[in-house]
Amino acid sequence: MNLEDQLKKLFPDHEFSNEPETVEEKEHELFVQKEPMICKYEKRKGKATTIISGYEGEDEDFKLLAKEIKNKFAVGGSFKEGEIIIQGDYRDKIMKYLQEKGFKTKRVGG
């Protein structure tokens, strides 16, 4: 007895279709603010980190932005207390990426 026969026994009223289901993913739009986001460089525990702060939208949107940045640049990082913390000095690349997405950025520190 194959899987389809077992499913027919469990759900006799269900009609099977051979068409694949299409799932449309709507891209989430981020809130683009008037004030610039702060992009700064710090050394924490002797290691270089890039910190992005100053986002005025919801935390969930900022978390999605953090995930996009981490995937785009293949780096580690986290989202804590309203800041995106990226491992390494990626200020220039991140600022360029944010500007392409429509954000204003401001470079702070060295």
For each residue, the residues with C-beta under 8 A, 3 or more apart:
1: 5 6
2: 5 6
3: 6 7
4: 7 8 16
5: 1 2 8 9
6: 1 2 3 9 10
7: 3 4 10 11 14
8: 4 5 11 12 14
9: 5 6 12
10: 6 7
11: 7 8 14
12: 8 9
13:
14: 7 8 11
15:
16: 4
17:
18:
19:
20:
21:
22:
23:
24:
25:
26:
27:
28: 61 64
29:
30: 57 61 64 65 101
31: 56 57 58 61
32: 101 102 103
33: 37 55 56 57 103 104
34: 104
35: 54 56 104
36: 54 103 104 105 106
37: 33 52 53 54 55 98 103 104 105 106
38: 51 52 53 54 105 106 108
39: 50 51 52 91 94 95 98 105 106 107 108
40: 50 51 53 91 107 108 109
41: 48 49 50 51 89 91 109 110
42: 48 49 51 109
43: 46 47 48 49
44: 47 49
45:
46: 43
47: 43 44 87
48: 41 42 43 87 88 89
49: 41 42 43 44 85 86 87 88
50: 39 40 41 85 86 88 89 90 91 94
51: 38 39 40 41 42 83 84 85 86
52: 37 38 39 55 69 83 84 86 94 98
53: 37 38 40 82 83 84
54: 35 36 37 38 106
55: 33 37 52 61 62 65 82
56: 31 33 35
57: 30 31 33 61 62
58: 31 61 62
59: 62 63 79 82
60: 63 64
61: 28 30 31 55 57 58 64 65
62: 55 57 58 59 65 66 79 82 84
63: 59 60 66 67 79
64: 28 30 60 61 67 68
65: 30 55 61 62 68 69 84
66: 62 63 69 70 77 78 79 84
67: 63 64 70 71
68: 64 65 71 72
69: 52 65 66 72 73 75 77 84 86 94 97
70: 66 67 73 74 75 76 77 86
71: 67 68 74
72: 68 69 97
73: 69 70 86 90 93 94 97
74: 70 71
75: 69 70 86 87 88 90
76: 70 86 87
77: 66 69 70 84 85 86 87
78: 66 84 85
79: 59 62 63 66 83 84 85
80: 83 85
81:
82: 53 55 59 62
83: 51 52 53 79 80
84: 51 52 53 62 65 66 69 77 78 79
85: 49 50 51 77 78 79 80
86: 49 50 51 52 69 70 73 75 76 77 90 94
87: 47 48 49 75 76 77
88: 48 49 50 75
89: 41 48 50
90: 50 73 75 86 93 94
91: 39 40 41 50 94 95 107
92: 95 96
93: 73 90 96 97
94: 39 50 52 69 73 86 90 91 97 98
95: 39 91 92 98 99 105 107
96: 92 93 99 100
97: 69 72 73 93 94 100 101
98: 37 39 52 94 95 101 103 105
99: 95 96 102 103 104 105
100: 96 97
101: 30 32 97 98
102: 32 99
103: 32 33 36 37 98 99
104: 33 34 35 36 37 99
105: 36 37 38 39 95 98 99
106: 36 37 38 39 54
107: 39 40 91 95
108: 38 39 40
109: 40 41 42
110: 41
